[in-house]
Amino acid sequence: MATLVQIVVTPGSGDGRAVAIAREVRKRLGKEGYAARLHAFRTLDELVQWAKTCRAAFSSLVAIGGDATVSAAAEAAIRLWVPFVPVPSGFGNLFTNAFEHPSDPDEVVALLGRGDLVWSDVGVASGEMFLAHRSYGYLARIQEDVERLHRPRQRYRRLLSYYQMAARQLSDGALDAIQVEIDGHAVPGKAGLVTIANVETYRGFLSLTPAASPADGVFDVCVIPRTTPARILAQLIKVMLDVPGCRDELDLYRGRHVRVRVNRRKPQDVRILDGALALLIPAGSFDRLRARQVAAQANAPVVRPAPRERVASERAPAAVRGFPARSTPPGVVV
């Protein structure tokens, strides 16, 4: 009996390219002797619901789309204890960039037979899993406003929308006041921007967490103090251009449990599931990720680990942690 591979896709991802990629992957899987089933979801909410309730009827899961799509689908892979292959076809593709996942259908199929198996960390915030990051404050407001008003599919138009929204918010003097605790340790003062990252955010564009890795059991947390929108935007532009001293006003922390309170609202807990996701990656990509991480730690300000809590952060389900031995062990960052 042929091995059944489940393919999931959100048609809106990647300027409509995601469905075309999914069909090609299904066709090539059939030629390689796999049984492949394709499910296209009209909305992300439909995919989220499927991931929480689908039956264990497949042996591998392939998810095609952007960071939101692959994060939603990953919950099914974790819950059912099956290997996961994310395929980039979105705007940011931050998680897939970390491990150099391909979008070429032939290379995607090759991962199922010859990919390395690693155990990836997963973040949990407000009951939802994420693979890339959670942001609060200035950047989050820009992203929310762009996607609420109009979210262009074309990459260049999406970038332009973000720049326009950032410029528009310069005239708004109000910034969120964010209180942050990391592993029970309160970060001094209030922040205007907080990014809790499982991967480098945003690699190749605005690297706020250059040493973040989804295989080290901790988040990298970037905190920018609350000042004015103009000063925060200027700080981000300096990081984008990588000018000398661009990180002088950024604080980087590392921890497993982050508590964020925005404008005195109810605190939100963000926790890491250490090694929860069985992930198939291109051969050699894990070593290249570790090399980038080591180089980033040497060139960027030292990441200051916060004191750990006495109570451990959430752990992966027992069944997941009992999966067969890793083919590639996770990195250990000191």
Solvent accessible surface area in square Angstrom, and as a share of the most:
residue,aa,sasa,rsa
1,M,243,1.08
2,A,49,0.38
3,T,65,0.38
4,L,42,0.21
5,V,0,0.00
6,Q,4,0.02
7,I,0,0.00
8,V,0,0.00
9,V,0,0.00
10,T,12,0.07
11,P,46,0.29
12,G,38,0.36
13,S,16,0.11
14,G,10,0.10
15,D,63,0.32
16,G,30,0.29
17,R,128,0.47
18,A,0,0.00
19,V,27,0.16
20,A,58,0.45
21,I,25,0.13
22,A,0,0.00
23,R,138,0.50
24,E,57,0.26
25,V,0,0.00
26,R,100,0.37
27,K,108,0.46
28,R,67,0.24
29,L,0,0.00
30,G,46,0.45
31,K,155,0.66
32,E,117,0.52
33,G,51,0.49
34,Y,53,0.20
35,A,38,0.30
36,A,30,0.23
37,R,105,0.38
38,L,40,0.20
39,H,74,0.33
40,A,52,0.40
41,F,7,0.03
42,R,203,0.74
43,T,69,0.40
44,L,72,0.36
45,D,112,0.58
46,E,60,0.27
47,L,0,0.00
48,V,44,0.26
49,Q,105,0.47
50,W,39,0.14
51,A,0,0.00
52,K,81,0.34
53,T,82,0.48
54,C,13,0.08
55,R,198,0.72
56,A,78,0.61
57,A,48,0.37
58,F,16,0.07
59,S,48,0.31
60,S,13,0.08
61,L,0,0.00
62,V,0,0.00
63,A,0,0.00
64,I,0,0.00
65,G,1,0.01
66,G,12,0.11
67,D,30,0.16
68,A,57,0.44
69,T,5,0.03
70,V,1,0.00
71,S,11,0.07
72,A,15,0.11
73,A,0,0.00
74,A,0,0.00
75,E,32,0.14
76,A,0,0.00
77,A,2,0.01
78,I,6,0.03
79,R,103,0.38
80,L,31,0.16
81,W,101,0.35
82,V,13,0.08
83,P,30,0.19
84,F,0,0.00
85,V,0,0.00
86,P,0,0.00
87,V,0,0.00
88,P,19,0.12
89,S,3,0.02
90,G,14,0.13
91,F,48,0.20
92,G,29,0.28
93,N,26,0.14
94,L,13,0.07
95,F,0,0.00
96,T,3,0.02
97,N,59,0.30
98,A,7,0.05
99,F,0,0.00
100,E,63,0.28
101,H,11,0.05
102,P,19,0.12
103,S,48,0.31
104,D,62,0.32
105,P,21,0.13
106,D,80,0.41
107,E,93,0.42
108,V,0,0.00
109,V,12,0.07
110,A,27,0.21
111,L,10,0.05
112,L,28,0.14
113,G,57,0.55
114,R,184,0.67
115,G,19,0.19
116,D,42,0.22
117,L,26,0.13
118,V,0,0.00
119,W,11,0.04
120,S,0,0.00
121,D,1,0.01
122,V,0,0.00
123,G,0,0.00
124,V,24,0.14
125,A,2,0.02
126,S,84,0.54
127,G,57,0.54
128,E,95,0.43
129,M,40,0.18
130,F,4,0.02
131,L,0,0.00
132,A,4,0.03
133,H,31,0.14
134,R,70,0.25
135,S,20,0.13
136,Y,25,0.09
137,G,4,0.04
138,Y,2,0.01
139,L,27,0.14
140,A,13,0.10
141,R,63,0.23
142,I,9,0.05
143,Q,72,0.32
144,E,108,0.48
145,D,31,0.16
146,V,4,0.02
147,E,64,0.29
148,R,167,0.61
149,L,104,0.52
150,H,113,0.51
151,R,132,0.48
152,P,6,0.04
153,R,130,0.48
154,Q,67,0.30
155,R,137,0.50
156,Y,154,0.58
157,R,99,0.36
158,R,28,0.10
159,L,44,0.22
160,L,92,0.46
161,S,23,0.15
162,Y,39,0.15
163,Y,107,0.41
164,Q,92,0.41
165,M,15,0.07
166,A,10,0.08
167,A,59,0.46
168,R,143,0.52
169,Q,17,0.07
170,L,75,0.37
171,S,103,0.67
172,D,57,0.29
173,G,66,0.64
174,A,62,0.48
175,L,12,0.06
176,D,18,0.10
177,A,21,0.17
178,I,1,0.00
179,Q,79,0.35
180,V,6,0.03
181,E,68,0.31
182,I,0,0.00
183,D,8,0.04
184,G,54,0.51
185,H,69,0.31
186,A,65,0.50
187,V,13,0.08
188,P,108,0.68
189,G,63,0.61
190,K,93,0.40
191,A,2,0.02
192,G,0,0.00
193,L,0,0.00
194,V,0,0.00
195,T,0,0.00
196,I,0,0.00
197,A,0,0.00
198,N,0,0.00
199,V,1,0.00
200,E,33,0.15
201,T,0,0.00
202,Y,45,0.17
203,R,89,0.32
204,G,84,0.81
205,F,76,0.32
206,L,7,0.03
207,S,21,0.14
208,L,0,0.00
209,T,1,0.00
210,P,22,0.14
211,A,3,0.03
212,A,5,0.04
213,S,6,0.04
214,P,0,0.00
215,A,2,0.02
216,D,25,0.13
217,G,6,0.06
218,V,14,0.08
219,F,0,0.00
220,D,3,0.01
221,V,0,0.00
222,C,0,0.00
223,V,6,0.03
224,I,5,0.03
225,P,55,0.35
226,R,108,0.40
227,T,51,0.30
228,T,65,0.38
229,P,7,0.04
230,A,59,0.46
231,R,132,0.48
232,I,2,0.01
233,L,35,0.17
234,A,50,0.39
235,Q,5,0.02
236,L,5,0.03
237,I,75,0.38
238,K,72,0.30
239,V,8,0.05
240,M,61,0.27
241,L,121,0.60
242,D,110,0.57
243,V,49,0.28
244,P,136,0.85
245,G,39,0.38
246,C,8,0.05
247,R,36,0.13
248,D,117,0.60
249,E,72,0.32
250,L,10,0.05
251,D,40,0.21
252,L,9,0.05
253,Y,13,0.05
254,R,24,0.09
255,G,3,0.02
256,R,29,0.11
257,H,11,0.05
258,V,0,0.00
259,R,93,0.34
260,V,2,0.01
261,R,93,0.34
262,V,19,0.11
263,N,61,0.31
264,R,188,0.69
265,R,144,0.53
266,K,181,0.77
267,P,54,0.34
268,Q,55,0.24
269,D,50,0.26
270,V,0,0.00
271,R,55,0.20
272,I,0,0.00
273,L,10,0.05
274,D,32,0.17
275,G,4,0.03
276,A,1,0.00
277,L,0,0.00
278,A,5,0.04
279,L,0,0.00
280,L,20,0.10
281,I,0,0.00
282,P,25,0.16
283,A,72,0.56
284,G,28,0.27
285,S,0,0.00
286,F,7,0.03
287,D,96,0.50
288,R,109,0.40
289,L,9,0.04
290,R,103,0.38
291,A,63,0.49
292,R,64,0.23
293,Q,9,0.04
294,V,94,0.54
295,A,51,0.39
296,A,15,0.12
297,Q,53,0.24
298,A,83,0.64
299,N,131,0.67
300,A,17,0.13
301,P,64,0.40
302,V,120,0.69
303,V,19,0.11
304,R,115,0.42
305,P,105,0.66
306,A,10,0.08
307,P,81,0.51
308,R,159,0.58
309,E,60,0.27
310,R,246,0.90
311,V,117,0.67
312,A,73,0.57
313,S,8,0.05
314,E,76,0.34
315,R,119,0.43
316,A,6,0.05
317,P,65,0.41
318,A,92,0.72
319,A,63,0.49
320,V,4,0.02
321,R,97,0.35
322,G,56,0.54
323,F,39,0.16
324,P,87,0.54
325,A,97,0.75
326,R,97,0.36
327,S,75,0.48
328,T,22,0.13
329,P,92,0.58
330,P,43,0.27
331,G,8,0.08
332,V,121,0.69
333,V,37,0.21
334,V,177,1.02
